Amino acid sequence: MTTQSPTVALLGAVMFAAERHRNQRRKDAEATPYINHPIALAHLLAPPGGIADVTLLQAAILHDTIEDTETTAAELSARFGDDVTRIVLEVTDDKTLPKPRRKQLQIEHAPHKSRGAALVKLADKTCNLLDVASSPPADWPLSRRQAYFDWAKQVVDALPRVNDALLSAFDQAYAARP
Ligand code: ZN
C-alpha cells in the first residue's frame, strides 16, 4: 500500500473492483456493467471535485464492494489500508435491514459523515441522479424516479458541506428531476 505509487495504488483498486463487480449490471434498460458506476463516481470527484487524494479515489472506486459483493472489510484493510476501508464502511448500508429503513438511516446518518465519506456520498448521489435521468431502470414509473430524486436530495442536504464544486454538480443533476 504505502510503497506503491499513487497511480499504481489507484489502478489496483480499479482492478479489484472490476473483478468483484464482474458479474453485476446496473439497473438501467441496457444493463450497463456495474463497474462503470464506481469509475464515473471517482471521475466526478477528480475533475469537478478537484480531489487528487488517492485514498479518497480508491475509496470511491471501492465504495460498493462491501455492500454489493462478497468483499469483507478485513480484505479491504489488508489490500488498501484502514483509511480507505473506514470510508467504504461509512458509505455501506446494513443490508440486513429492510430497504425503507436503510433509506431513512442514510438521511439520519448523513450529518455525522467524515469528510471523505461525505465526498463519496455526494458523488454517489450525483452519479445516480444522472443515471436515473438519462437511462432509468425500465420498470421505474415516473413517481418512483421522482421519489428517488427527492430522497437523494434529502441525503445530500443533510451531509456536511464539503465541496462546493461537487455540490453544484449535484444541484445540476437534481435540476433534471423528471
Ligand atoms: Zn454507488
Backbone and ligand atoms as CSV (ligand in chain L), in Angstrom:
chain,resi,resn,atom,element,x,y,z
A,1,MET,N,N,0.832,-1.208,0.000
A,1,MET,CA,C,0.000,0.000,0.000
A,1,MET,C,C,0.863,1.252,0.000
A,2,THR,N,N,1.742,1.335,0.985
A,2,THR,CA,C,2.488,2.582,1.153
A,2,THR,C,C,3.658,2.686,0.190
A,3,THR,N,N,4.143,1.522,-0.275
A,3,THR,CA,C,5.306,1.563,-1.154
A,3,THR,C,C,4.899,1.798,-2.615
A,4,GLN,N,N,3.604,1.670,-2.918
A,4,GLN,CA,C,3.167,1.851,-4.301
A,4,GLN,C,C,3.061,3.319,-4.648
A,5,SER,N,N,3.254,3.618,-5.936
A,5,SER,CA,C,2.958,4.968,-6.387
A,5,SER,C,C,1.442,5.145,-6.342
A,6,PRO,N,N,0.976,6.410,-6.214
A,6,PRO,CA,C,-0.471,6.638,-6.180
A,6,PRO,C,C,-1.179,6.082,-7.418
A,7,THR,N,N,-0.540,6.187,-8.567
A,7,THR,CA,C,-1.175,5.693,-9.792
A,7,THR,C,C,-1.380,4.187,-9.726
A,8,VAL,N,N,-0.339,3.483,-9.287
A,8,VAL,CA,C,-0.437,2.027,-9.198
A,8,VAL,C,C,-1.470,1.635,-8.141
A,9,ALA,N,N,-1.485,2.392,-7.029
A,9,ALA,CA,C,-2.453,2.109,-5.967
A,9,ALA,C,C,-3.881,2.286,-6.482
A,10,LEU,N,N,-4.096,3.334,-7.255
A,10,LEU,CA,C,-5.439,3.589,-7.783
A,10,LEU,C,C,-5.830,2.499,-8.795
A,11,LEU,N,N,-4.891,2.145,-9.668
A,11,LEU,CA,C,-5.195,1.090,-10.646
A,11,LEU,C,C,-5.464,-0.238,-9.949
A,12,GLY,N,N,-4.771,-0.480,-8.834
A,12,GLY,CA,C,-5.022,-1.709,-8.069
A,12,GLY,C,C,-6.459,-1.748,-7.569
A,13,ALA,N,N,-6.972,-0.598,-7.135
A,13,ALA,CA,C,-8.363,-0.531,-6.674
A,13,ALA,C,C,-9.323,-0.753,-7.848
A,14,VAL,N,N,-8.993,-0.175,-9.004
A,14,VAL,CA,C,-9.856,-0.348,-10.183
A,14,VAL,C,C,-9.912,-1.827,-10.579
A,15,MET,N,N,-8.746,-2.474,-10.598
A,15,MET,CA,C,-8.683,-3.909,-10.927
A,15,MET,C,C,-9.521,-4.730,-9.953
A,16,PHE,N,N,-9.342,-4.439,-8.665
A,16,PHE,CA,C,-10.043,-5.196,-7.625
A,16,PHE,C,C,-11.554,-5.025,-7.767
A,17,ALA,N,N,-12.000,-3.780,-7.925
A,17,ALA,CA,C,-13.442,-3.519,-8.035
A,17,ALA,C,C,-14.003,-4.157,-9.306
A,18,ALA,N,N,-13.263,-4.083,-10.406
A,18,ALA,CA,C,-13.735,-4.670,-11.661
A,18,ALA,C,C,-13.920,-6.173,-11.504
A,19,GLU,N,N,-12.992,-6.782,-10.783
A,19,GLU,CA,C,-13.073,-8.233,-10.576
A,19,GLU,C,C,-14.271,-8.572,-9.681
A,20,ARG,N,N,-14.460,-7.826,-8.619
A,20,ARG,CA,C,-15.556,-8.123,-7.682
A,20,ARG,C,C,-16.937,-7.859,-8.286
A,21,HIS,N,N,-17.033,-6.833,-9.109
A,21,HIS,CA,C,-18.343,-6.476,-9.686
A,21,HIS,C,C,-18.568,-7.146,-11.048
A,22,ARG,N,N,-17.668,-8.084,-11.424
A,22,ARG,CA,C,-17.644,-8.533,-12.822
A,22,ARG,C,C,-18.961,-9.122,-13.322
A,23,ASN,N,N,-19.741,-9.736,-12.423
A,23,ASN,CA,C,-21.000,-10.337,-12.891
A,23,ASN,C,C,-22.214,-9.455,-12.634
A,24,GLN,N,N,-21.999,-8.207,-12.231
A,24,GLN,CA,C,-23.124,-7.338,-11.890
A,24,GLN,C,C,-23.378,-6.303,-12.978
A,25,ARG,N,N,-24.651,-5.941,-13.076
A,25,ARG,CA,C,-25.049,-4.915,-14.038
A,25,ARG,C,C,-25.817,-3.836,-13.305
A,26,ARG,N,N,-25.836,-2.613,-13.859
A,26,ARG,CA,C,-26.671,-1.549,-13.326
A,26,ARG,C,C,-28.123,-1.847,-13.673
A,27,LYS,N,N,-29.043,-1.054,-13.076
A,27,LYS,CA,C,-30.464,-1.372,-13.253
A,27,LYS,C,C,-31.061,-0.762,-14.516
A,28,ASP,N,N,-30.277,-0.001,-15.279
A,28,ASP,CA,C,-30.846,0.645,-16.471
A,28,ASP,C,C,-31.217,-0.396,-17.527
A,29,ALA,N,N,-32.036,0.043,-18.503
A,29,ALA,CA,C,-32.572,-0.878,-19.509
A,29,ALA,C,C,-31.453,-1.577,-20.286
A,30,GLU,N,N,-30.330,-0.901,-20.468
A,30,GLU,CA,C,-29.222,-1.505,-21.209
A,30,GLU,C,C,-28.350,-2.415,-20.355
A,31,ALA,N,N,-28.649,-2.481,-19.047
A,31,ALA,CA,C,-27.845,-3.296,-18.127
A,31,ALA,C,C,-26.352,-2.988,-18.266
A,32,THR,N,N,-26.024,-1.727,-18.081
A,32,THR,CA,C,-24.633,-1.264,-18.138
A,32,THR,C,C,-23.780,-2.047,-17.120
A,33,PRO,N,N,-22.547,-2.412,-17.480
A,33,PRO,CA,C,-21.675,-3.076,-16.496
A,33,PRO,C,C,-21.566,-2.253,-15.203
A,34,TYR,N,N,-21.642,-2.933,-14.060
A,34,TYR,CA,C,-21.675,-2.229,-12.777
A,34,TYR,C,C,-20.455,-1.334,-12.573
A,35,ILE,N,N,-19.290,-1.793,-13.006
A,35,ILE,CA,C,-18.038,-1.074,-12.738
A,35,ILE,C,C,-18.060,0.343,-13.324
A,36,ASN,N,N,-18.881,0.573,-14.354
A,36,ASN,CA,C,-18.981,1.937,-14.892
A,36,ASN,C,C,-19.360,2.936,-13.796
A,37,HIS,N,N,-20.179,2.499,-12.841
A,37,HIS,CA,C,-20.654,3.408,-11.792
A,37,HIS,C,C,-19.529,3.880,-10.863
A,38,PRO,N,N,-18.763,2.971,-10.213
A,38,PRO,CA,C,-17.665,3.492,-9.382
A,38,PRO,C,C,-16.619,4.287,-10.165
A,39,ILE,N,N,-16.391,3.919,-11.407
A,39,ILE,CA,C,-15.416,4.685,-12.204
A,39,ILE,C,C,-15.959,6.097,-12.456
A,40,ALA,N,N,-17.240,6.195,-12.813
A,40,ALA,CA,C,-17.836,7.518,-13.042
A,40,ALA,C,C,-17.793,8.353,-11.765
A,41,LEU,N,N,-18.036,7.703,-10.636
A,41,LEU,CA,C,-18.031,8.402,-9.351
A,41,LEU,C,C,-16.642,8.981,-9.040
A,42,ALA,N,N,-15.610,8.148,-9.200
A,42,ALA,CA,C,-14.245,8.615,-8.943
A,42,ALA,C,C,-13.875,9.723,-9.917
A,43,HIS,N,N,-14.343,9.598,-11.141
A,43,HIS,CA,C,-14.031,10.604,-12.157
A,43,HIS,C,C,-14.701,11.934,-11.833
A,44,LEU,N,N,-15.885,11.866,-11.233
A,44,LEU,CA,C,-16.577,13.093,-10.834
A,44,LEU,C,C,-15.845,13.777,-9.672
A,45,LEU,N,N,-15.296,12.966,-8.764
A,45,LEU,CA,C,-14.527,13.541,-7.650
A,45,LEU,C,C,-13.280,14.234,-8.173
A,46,ALA,N,N,-12.655,13.645,-9.192
A,46,ALA,CA,C,-11.367,14.167,-9.650
A,46,ALA,C,C,-11.494,15.509,-10.370
A,47,PRO,N,N,-12.054,15.570,-11.613
A,47,PRO,CA,C,-12.012,16.907,-12.223
A,47,PRO,C,C,-12.931,17.970,-11.582
A,48,PRO,N,N,-14.260,17.782,-11.511
A,48,PRO,CA,C,-15.006,18.900,-10.906
A,48,PRO,C,C,-14.733,19.028,-9.415
A,49,GLY,N,N,-14.593,17.899,-8.719
A,49,GLY,CA,C,-14.387,17.951,-7.267
A,49,GLY,C,C,-12.986,18.400,-6.887
A,50,GLY,N,N,-12.035,18.266,-7.812
A,50,GLY,CA,C,-10.658,18.666,-7.521
A,50,GLY,C,C,-9.960,17.764,-6.510
A,51,ILE,N,N,-10.451,16.545,-6.359
A,51,ILE,CA,C,-9.879,15.624,-5.374
A,51,ILE,C,C,-8.756,14.821,-6.023
A,52,ALA,N,N,-7.544,14.941,-5.478
A,52,ALA,CA,C,-6.417,14.196,-6.028
A,52,ALA,C,C,-5.888,13.177,-5.017
A,53,ASP,N,N,-6.487,13.154,-3.829
A,53,ASP,CA,C,-6.049,12.261,-2.758
A,53,ASP,C,C,-6.366,10.814,-3.129
A,54,VAL,N,N,-5.314,10.005,-3.242
A,54,VAL,CA,C,-5.515,8.649,-3.757
A,54,VAL,C,C,-6.353,7.798,-2.806
A,55,THR,N,N,-6.256,8.061,-1.505
A,55,THR,CA,C,-7.074,7.309,-0.541
A,55,THR,C,C,-8.555,7.518,-0.838
A,56,LEU,N,N,-8.919,8.758,-1.086
A,56,LEU,CA,C,-10.312,9.077,-1.395
A,56,LEU,C,C,-10.757,8.475,-2.716
A,57,LEU,N,N,-9.884,8.545,-3.716
A,57,LEU,CA,C,-10.247,7.995,-5.024
A,57,LEU,C,C,-10.354,6.471,-4.962
A,58,GLN,N,N,-9.479,5.844,-4.183
A,58,GLN,CA,C,-9.594,4.391,-4.003
A,58,GLN,C,C,-10.911,4.048,-3.298
A,59,ALA,N,N,-11.235,4.822,-2.267
A,59,ALA,CA,C,-12.498,4.570,-1.546
A,59,ALA,C,C,-13.684,4.741,-2.494
A,60,ALA,N,N,-13.600,5.722,-3.384
A,60,ALA,CA,C,-14.682,5.942,-4.354
A,60,ALA,C,C,-14.827,4.733,-5.275
A,61,ILE,N,N,-13.700,4.239,-5.763
A,61,ILE,CA,C,-13.730,3.076,-6.661
A,61,ILE,C,C,-14.283,1.838,-5.946
A,62,LEU,N,N,-13.955,1.731,-4.659
A,62,LEU,CA,C,-14.307,0.515,-3.909
A,62,LEU,C,C,-15.614,0.657,-3.130
A,63,HIS,N,N,-16.324,1.794,-3.281
A,63,HIS,CA,C,-17.375,2.121,-2.312
A,63,HIS,C,C,-18.526,1.121,-2.252
A,64,ASP,N,N,-18.767,0.376,-3.302
A,64,ASP,CA,C,-19.879,-0.586,-3.275
A,64,ASP,C,C,-19.416,-2.032,-3.107
A,65,THR,N,N,-18.126,-2.259,-2.888
A,65,THR,CA,C,-17.653,-3.655,-2.871
A,65,THR,C,C,-18.149,-4.409,-1.639
A,66,ILE,N,N,-18.215,-3.744,-0.475
A,66,ILE,CA,C,-18.684,-4.468,0.718
A,66,ILE,C,C,-20.199,-4.643,0.651
A,67,GLU,N,N,-20.889,-3.568,0.233
A,67,GLU,CA,C,-22.358,-3.629,0.210
A,67,GLU,C,C,-22.881,-4.613,-0.846
A,68,ASP,N,N,-22.252,-4.637,-1.992
A,68,ASP,CA,C,-22.851,-5.365,-3.120
A,68,ASP,C,C,-22.087,-6.593,-3.592
A,69,THR,N,N,-20.957,-6.912,-2.961
A,69,THR,CA,C,-20.227,-8.142,-3.335
A,69,THR,C,C,-19.830,-8.861,-2.039
A,70,GLU,N,N,-19.143,-9.974,-2.188
A,70,GLU,CA,C,-18.756,-10.769,-1.013
A,70,GLU,C,C,-17.567,-10.172,-0.258
A,71,THR,N,N,-17.063,-9.041,-0.720
A,71,THR,CA,C,-15.860,-8.446,-0.132
A,71,THR,C,C,-16.080,-8.091,1.334
A,72,THR,N,N,-15.073,-8.372,2.177
A,72,THR,CA,C,-15.157,-8.027,3.597
A,72,THR,C,C,-14.268,-6.820,3.905
A,73,ALA,N,N,-14.552,-6.200,5.050
A,73,ALA,CA,C,-13.746,-5.067,5.496
A,73,ALA,C,C,-12.307,-5.510,5.749
A,74,ALA,N,N,-12.133,-6.714,6.299
A,74,ALA,CA,C,-10.780,-7.213,6.591
A,74,ALA,C,C,-9.962,-7.325,5.306
A,75,GLU,N,N,-10.627,-7.787,4.265
A,75,GLU,CA,C,-9.947,-7.918,2.983
A,75,GLU,C,C,-9.522,-6.554,2.427
A,76,LEU,N,N,-10.425,-5.596,2.506
A,76,LEU,CA,C,-10.080,-4.249,2.019
A,76,LEU,C,C,-8.939,-3.660,2.845
A,77,SER,N,N,-9.000,-3.840,4.165
A,77,SER,CA,C,-7.931,-3.323,5.031
A,77,SER,C,C,-6.586,-3.899,4.643
A,78,ALA,N,N,-6.551,-5.204,4.427
A,78,ALA,CA,C,-5.282,-5.859,4.101
A,78,ALA,C,C,-4.726,-5.343,2.779
A,79,ARG,N,N,-5.616,-5.087,1.817
A,79,ARG,CA,C,-5.133,-4.679,0.494
A,79,ARG,C,C,-4.952,-3.180,0.337
A,80,PHE,N,N,-5.829,-2.426,0.961
A,80,PHE,CA,C,-5.846,-0.980,0.676
A,80,PHE,C,C,-5.673,-0.106,1.908
A,81,GLY,N,N,-5.628,-0.733,3.085
A,81,GLY,CA,C,-5.374,0.031,4.296
A,81,GLY,C,C,-6.643,0.452,5.016
A,82,ASP,N,N,-6.450,0.904,6.256
A,82,ASP,CA,C,-7.589,1.210,7.130
A,82,ASP,C,C,-8.307,2.496,6.737
A,83,ASP,N,N,-7.590,3.478,6.195
A,83,ASP,CA,C,-8.252,4.751,5.857
A,83,ASP,C,C,-9.278,4.544,4.744
A,84,VAL,N,N,-8.872,3.805,3.714
A,84,VAL,CA,C,-9.793,3.501,2.606
A,84,VAL,C,C,-10.983,2.713,3.147
A,85,THR,N,N,-10.689,1.702,3.965
A,85,THR,CA,C,-11.747,0.814,4.477
A,85,THR,C,C,-12.750,1.577,5.333
A,86,ARG,N,N,-12.255,2.486,6.156
A,86,ARG,CA,C,-13.148,3.282,7.013
A,86,ARG,C,C,-14.153,4.075,6.173
A,87,ILE,N,N,-13.674,4.678,5.102
A,87,ILE,CA,C,-14.586,5.460,4.249
A,87,ILE,C,C,-15.609,4.533,3.593
A,88,VAL,N,N,-15.138,3.398,3.078
A,88,VAL,CA,C,-16.069,2.461,2.425
A,88,VAL,C,C,-17.135,2.006,3.430
A,89,LEU,N,N,-16.699,1.684,4.647
A,89,LEU,CA,C,-17.668,1.234,5.657
A,89,LEU,C,C,-18.687,2.326,5.981
A,90,GLU,N,N,-18.234,3.572,5.987
A,90,GLU,CA,C,-19.143,4.676,6.302
A,90,GLU,C,C,-20.233,4.865,5.253
A,91,VAL,N,N,-19.965,4.418,4.026
A,91,VAL,CA,C,-20.979,4.580,2.971
A,91,VAL,C,C,-21.647,3.242,2.624
A,92,THR,N,N,-21.458,2.250,3.506
A,92,THR,CA,C,-22.053,0.929,3.280
A,92,THR,C,C,-23.333,0.789,4.098
A,93,ASP,N,N,-24.436,0.476,3.416
A,93,ASP,CA,C,-25.700,0.233,4.119
A,93,ASP,C,C,-25.681,-1.140,4.787
A,94,ASP,N,N,-26.422,-1.265,5.871
A,94,ASP,CA,C,-26.618,-2.554,6.533
A,94,ASP,C,C,-27.730,-3.305,5.799
A,95,LYS,N,N,-27.318,-4.272,4.995
A,95,LYS,CA,C,-28.303,-4.948,4.138
A,95,LYS,C,C,-29.205,-5.925,4.892
A,96,THR,N,N,-28.971,-6.096,6.198
A,96,THR,CA,C,-29.900,-6.933,6.964
A,96,THR,C,C,-31.178,-6.147,7.288
A,97,LEU,N,N,-31.136,-4.829,7.107
A,97,LEU,CA,C,-32.316,-4.003,7.396
A,97,LEU,C,C,-33.205,-3.908,6.160
A,98,PRO,N,N,-34.515,-3.719,6.367
A,98,PRO,CA,C,-35.386,-3.533,5.206
A,98,PRO,C,C,-35.058,-2.235,4.474
A,99,LYS,N,N,-35.315,-2.216,3.170
A,99,LYS,CA,C,-34.885,-1.094,2.339
A,99,LYS,C,C,-35.399,0.274,2.814
A,100,PRO,N,N,-36.676,0.412,3.189
A,100,PRO,CA,C,-37.136,1.743,3.628
A,100,PRO,C,C,-36.356,2.252,4.845
A,101,ARG,N,N,-36.028,1.329,5.749
A,101,ARG,CA,C,-35.251,1.696,6.942
A,101,ARG,C,C,-33.843,2.136,6.539
A,102,ARG,N,N,-33.237,1.405,5.601
A,102,ARG,CA,C,-31.883,1.777,5.145
A,102,ARG,C,C,-31.890,3.163,4.533
A,103,LYS,N,N,-32.947,3.456,3.765
A,103,LYS,CA,C,-33.001,4.774,3.118
A,103,LYS,C,C,-33.183,5.875,4.164
A,104,GLN,N,N,-34.000,5.601,5.167
A,104,GLN,CA,C,-34.194,6.576,6.245
A,104,GLN,C,C,-32.887,6.801,7.000
A,105,LEU,N,N,-32.164,5.702,7.275
A,105,LEU,CA,C,-30.903,5.816,8.016
A,105,LEU,C,C,-29.861,6.611,7.242
A,106,GLN,N,N,-29.896,6.526,5.919
A,106,GLN,CA,C,-28.938,7.340,5.143
A,106,GLN,C,C,-29.144,8.818,5.441
A,107,ILE,N,N,-30.405,9.230,5.566
A,107,ILE,CA,C,-30.685,10.642,5.887
A,107,ILE,C,C,-30.234,10.952,7.312
A,108,GLU,N,N,-30.575,10.054,8.242
A,108,GLU,CA,C,-30.254,10.317,9.655
A,108,GLU,C,C,-28.751,10.308,9.926
A,109,HIS,N,N,-28.009,9.455,9.229
A,109,HIS,CA,C,-26.560,9.348,9.478
A,109,HIS,C,C,-25.752,10.403,8.721
A,110,ALA,N,N,-26.367,11.012,7.711
A,110,ALA,CA,C,-25.626,11.930,6.832
A,110,ALA,C,C,-24.865,13.035,7.579
A,111,PRO,N,N,-25.483,13.691,8.585
A,111,PRO,CA,C,-24.763,14.808,9.229
A,111,PRO,C,C,-23.488,14.379,9.940
A,112,HIS,N,N,-23.359,13.083,10.238
A,112,HIS,CA,C,-22.219,12.617,11.031
A,112,HIS,C,C,-21.103,12.037,10.173
A,113,LYS,N,N,-21.220,12.163,8.871
A,113,LYS,CA,C,-20.202,11.568,8.000
A,113,LYS,C,C,-18.886,12.342,8.060
A,114,SER,N,N,-17.781,11.588,7.931
A,114,SER,CA,C,-16.463,12.216,7.814
A,114,SER,C,C,-16.401,12.941,6.464
A,115,ARG,N,N,-15.388,13.782,6.302
A,115,ARG,CA,C,-15.230,14.496,5.033
A,115,ARG,C,C,-15.138,13.514,3.862
A,116,GLY,N,N,-14.316,12.472,4.005
A,116,GLY,CA,C,-14.140,11.513,2.923
A,116,GLY,C,C,-15.441,10.824,2.554
A,117,ALA,N,N,-16.167,10.382,3.568
A,117,ALA,CA,C,-17.428,9.681,3.309
A,117,ALA,C,C,-18.456,10.638,2.705
A,118,ALA,N,N,-18.456,11.885,3.166
A,118,ALA,CA,C,-19.410,12.865,2.619
A,118,ALA,C,C,-19.121,13.134,1.140
A,119,LEU,N,N,-17.843,13.202,0.789
A,119,LEU,CA,C,-17.478,13.410,-0.623
A,119,LEU,C,C,-17.941,12.238,-1.485
A,120,VAL,N,N,-17.687,11.022,-1.007
A,120,VAL,CA,C,-18.082,9.840,-1.787
A,120,VAL,C,C,-19.602,9.779,-1.904
A,121,LYS,N,N,-20.295,10.046,-0.808
A,121,LYS,CA,C,-21.766,10.029,-0.806
A,121,LYS,C,C,-22.334,11.061,-1.786
A,122,LEU,N,N,-21.778,12.245,-1.739
A,122,LEU,CA,C,-22.249,13.323,-2.618
A,122,LEU,C,C,-22.046,12.945,-4.091
A,123,ALA,N,N,-20.873,12.408,-4.402
A,123,ALA,CA,C,-20.606,11.999,-5.782
A,123,ALA,C,C,-21.485,10.806,-6.174
A,124,ASP,N,N,-21.726,9.911,-5.222
A,124,ASP,CA,C,-22.566,8.736,-5.484
A,124,ASP,C,C,-23.985,9.175,-5.846
A,125,LYS,N,N,-24.541,10.066,-5.056
A,125,LYS,CA,C,-25.910,10.524,-5.320
A,125,LYS,C,C,-25.965,11.288,-6.652
A,126,THR,N,N,-24.939,12.074,-6.932
A,126,THR,CA,C,-24.920,12.816,-8.193
A,126,THR,C,C,-24.921,11.858,-9.376
A,127,CYS,N,N,-24.027,10.863,-9.329
A,127,CYS,CA,C,-23.954,9.880,-10.424
A,127,CYS,C,C,-25.275,9.131,-10.570
A,128,ASN,N,N,-25.891,8.781,-9.450
A,128,ASN,CA,C,-27.145,8.024,-9.536
A,128,ASN,C,C,-28.261,8.873,-10.144
A,129,LEU,N,N,-28.316,10.165,-9.797
A,129,LEU,CA,C,-29.339,11.023,-10.412
A,129,LEU,C,C,-29.093,11.157,-11.915
A,130,LEU,N,N,-27.826,11.320,-12.289
A,130,LEU,CA,C,-27.517,11.423,-13.725
A,130,LEU,C,C,-27.970,10.151,-14.447
A,131,ASP,N,N,-27.740,9.007,-13.808
A,131,ASP,CA,C,-28.142,7.729,-14.420
A,131,ASP,C,C,-29.666,7.609,-14.509
A,132,VAL,N,N,-30.341,7.953,-13.422
A,132,VAL,CA,C,-31.809,7.807,-13.430
A,132,VAL,C,C,-32.419,8.777,-14.445
A,133,ALA,N,N,-31.819,9.965,-14.590
A,133,ALA,CA,C,-32.349,10.937,-15.543
A,133,ALA,C,C,-32.111,10.487,-16.988
A,134,SER,N,N,-30.918,9.960,-17.265
A,134,SER,CA,C,-30.576,9.663,-18.667
A,134,SER,C,C,-30.982,8.255,-19.087
A,135,SER,N,N,-30.864,7.298,-18.201
A,135,SER,CA,C,-31.236,5.919,-18.590
A,135,SER,C,C,-31.812,5.203,-17.375
A,136,PRO,N,N,-33.067,5.519,-17.034
A,136,PRO,CA,C,-33.666,4.964,-15.817
A,136,PRO,C,C,-33.911,3.464,-15.934
A,137,PRO,N,N,-34.011,2.776,-14.792
A,137,PRO,CA,C,-34.411,1.378,-14.830
A,137,PRO,C,C,-35.736,1.255,-15.582
A,138,ALA,N,N,-35.845,0.239,-16.436
A,138,ALA,CA,C,-37.001,0.108,-17.325
A,138,ALA,C,C,-38.320,0.037,-16.548
A,139,ASP,N,N,-38.265,-0.523,-15.350
A,139,ASP,CA,C,-39.521,-0.734,-14.618
A,139,ASP,C,C,-39.816,0.370,-13.600
A,140,TRP,N,N,-39.124,1.493,-13.688
A,140,TRP,CA,C,-39.393,2.586,-12.741
A,140,TRP,C,C,-40.380,3.589,-13.346
A,141,PRO,N,N,-41.602,3.655,-12.796
A,141,PRO,CA,C,-42.532,4.675,-13.276
A,141,PRO,C,C,-42.076,6.063,-12.838
A,142,LEU,N,N,-42.714,7.090,-13.422
A,142,LEU,CA,C,-42.351,8.479,-13.114
A,142,LEU,C,C,-42.294,8.741,-11.606
A,143,SER,N,N,-43.303,8.273,-10.879
A,143,SER,CA,C,-43.378,8.568,-9.434
A,143,SER,C,C,-42.163,8.010,-8.702
A,144,ARG,N,N,-41.695,6.846,-9.128
A,144,ARG,CA,C,-40.542,6.258,-8.448
A,144,ARG,C,C,-39.265,7.040,-8.758
A,145,ARG,N,N,-39.156,7.485,-10.005
A,145,ARG,CA,C,-37.981,8.288,-10.365
A,145,ARG,C,C,-37.978,9.602,-9.581
A,146,GLN,N,N,-39.160,10.219,-9.469
A,146,GLN,CA,C,-39.260,11.478,-8.708
A,146,GLN,C,C,-38.912,11.239,-7.236
A,147,ALA,N,N,-39.439,10.160,-6.677
A,147,ALA,CA,C,-39.174,9.864,-5.260
A,147,ALA,C,C,-37.679,9.637,-5.046
A,148,TYR,N,N,-37.021,9.004,-6.020
A,148,TYR,CA,C,-35.583,8.766,-5.896
A,148,TYR,C,C,-34.825,10.095,-5.850
A,149,PHE,N,N,-35.194,11.004,-6.745
A,149,PHE,CA,C,-34.556,12.333,-6.751
A,149,PHE,C,C,-34.753,13.032,-5.404
A,150,ASP,N,N,-35.965,12.976,-4.885
A,150,ASP,CA,C,-36.262,13.688,-3.637
A,150,ASP,C,C,-35.510,13.090,-2.449
A,151,TRP,N,N,-35.441,11.769,-2.434
A,151,TRP,CA,C,-34.697,11.114,-1.352
A,151,TRP,C,C,-33.205,11.466,-1.443
A,152,ALA,N,N,-32.631,11.407,-2.645
A,152,ALA,CA,C,-31.209,11.729,-2.820
A,152,ALA,C,C,-30.932,13.149,-2.326
A,153,LYS,N,N,-31.858,14.065,-2.613
A,153,LYS,CA,C,-31.653,15.454,-2.181
A,153,LYS,C,C,-31.713,15.573,-0.658
A,154,GLN,N,N,-32.609,14.818,-0.037
A,154,GLN,CA,C,-32.677,14.833,1.431
A,154,GLN,C,C,-31.365,14.361,2.045
A,155,VAL,N,N,-30.767,13.307,1.462
A,155,VAL,CA,C,-29.493,12.807,1.969
A,155,VAL,C,C,-28.418,13.879,1.791
A,156,VAL,N,N,-28.333,14.434,0.591
A,156,VAL,CA,C,-27.277,15.417,0.290
A,156,VAL,C,C,-27.440,16.674,1.152
A,157,ASP,N,N,-28.675,17.130,1.334
A,157,ASP,CA,C,-28.904,18.317,2.164
A,157,ASP,C,C,-28.459,18.093,3.609
A,158,ALA,N,N,-28.477,16.845,4.056
A,158,ALA,CA,C,-28.110,16.546,5.444
A,158,ALA,C,C,-26.614,16.315,5.628
A,159,LEU,N,N,-25.876,16.160,4.520
A,159,LEU,CA,C,-24.428,15.920,4.624
A,159,LEU,C,C,-23.707,17.190,5.054
A,160,PRO,N,N,-22.546,17.037,5.731
A,160,PRO,CA,C,-21.731,18.235,5.960
A,160,PRO,C,C,-21.329,18.844,4.611
A,161,ARG,N,N,-21.196,20.165,4.594
A,161,ARG,CA,C,-20.862,20.834,3.336
A,161,ARG,C,C,-19.355,20.718,3.092
A,162,VAL,N,N,-18.972,19.838,2.150
A,162,VAL,CA,C,-17.554,19.521,1.997
A,162,VAL,C,C,-16.921,20.038,0.715
A,163,ASN,N,N,-17.715,20.286,-0.319
A,163,ASN,CA,C,-17.103,20.647,-1.599
A,163,ASN,C,C,-18.122,21.368,-2.474
A,164,ASP,N,N,-17.922,22.658,-2.659
A,164,ASP,CA,C,-18.918,23.456,-3.378
A,164,ASP,C,C,-19.048,23.068,-4.849
A,165,ALA,N,N,-17.918,22.706,-5.486
A,165,ALA,CA,C,-17.993,22.335,-6.901
A,165,ALA,C,C,-18.828,21.065,-7.082
A,166,LEU,N,N,-18.632,20.126,-6.167
A,166,LEU,CA,C,-19.418,18.891,-6.253
A,166,LEU,C,C,-20.881,19.143,-5.938
A,167,LEU,N,N,-21.103,20.054,-5.004
A,167,LEU,CA,C,-22.479,20.390,-4.649
A,167,LEU,C,C,-23.200,21.008,-5.847
A,168,SER,N,N,-22.503,21.858,-6.596
A,168,SER,CA,C,-23.195,22.394,-7.783
A,168,SER,C,C,-23.389,21.325,-8.846
A,169,ALA,N,N,-22.469,20.351,-8.920
A,169,ALA,CA,C,-22.702,19.229,-9.846
A,169,ALA,C,C,-23.958,18.465,-9.427
A,170,PHE,N,N,-24.135,18.311,-8.112
A,170,PHE,CA,C,-25.354,17.642,-7.643
A,170,PHE,C,C,-26.592,18.469,-7.989
A,171,ASP,N,N,-26.526,19.780,-7.716
A,171,ASP,CA,C,-27.687,20.634,-7.994
A,171,ASP,C,C,-28.066,20.589,-9.474
A,172,GLN,N,N,-27.033,20.576,-10.316
A,172,GLN,CA,C,-27.285,20.490,-11.760
A,172,GLN,C,C,-27.986,19.171,-12.129
A,173,ALA,N,N,-27.506,18.087,-11.514
A,173,ALA,CA,C,-28.139,16.778,-11.771
A,173,ALA,C,C,-29.569,16.797,-11.250
A,174,TYR,N,N,-29.767,17.406,-10.086
A,174,TYR,CA,C,-31.108,17.431,-9.479
A,174,TYR,C,C,-32.080,18.271,-10.330
A,175,ALA,N,N,-31.538,19.258,-11.020
A,175,ALA,CA,C,-32.384,20.132,-11.859
A,175,ALA,C,C,-33.075,19.334,-12.971
A,176,ALA,N,N,-32.543,18.147,-13.276
A,176,ALA,CA,C,-33.177,17.308,-14.315
A,176,ALA,C,C,-34.230,16.379,-13.715
A,177,ARG,N,N,-34.683,16.695,-12.495
A,177,ARG,CA,C,-35.723,15.854,-11.854
A,177,ARG,C,C,-36.900,15.661,-12.817
A,178,PRO,N,N,-37.288,14.393,-13.047
A,178,PRO,CA,C,-38.341,14.145,-14.031
A,178,PRO,C,C,-39.711,14.681,-13.578
L,1,ZN,ZN,ZN,-22.700,3.696,-5.549
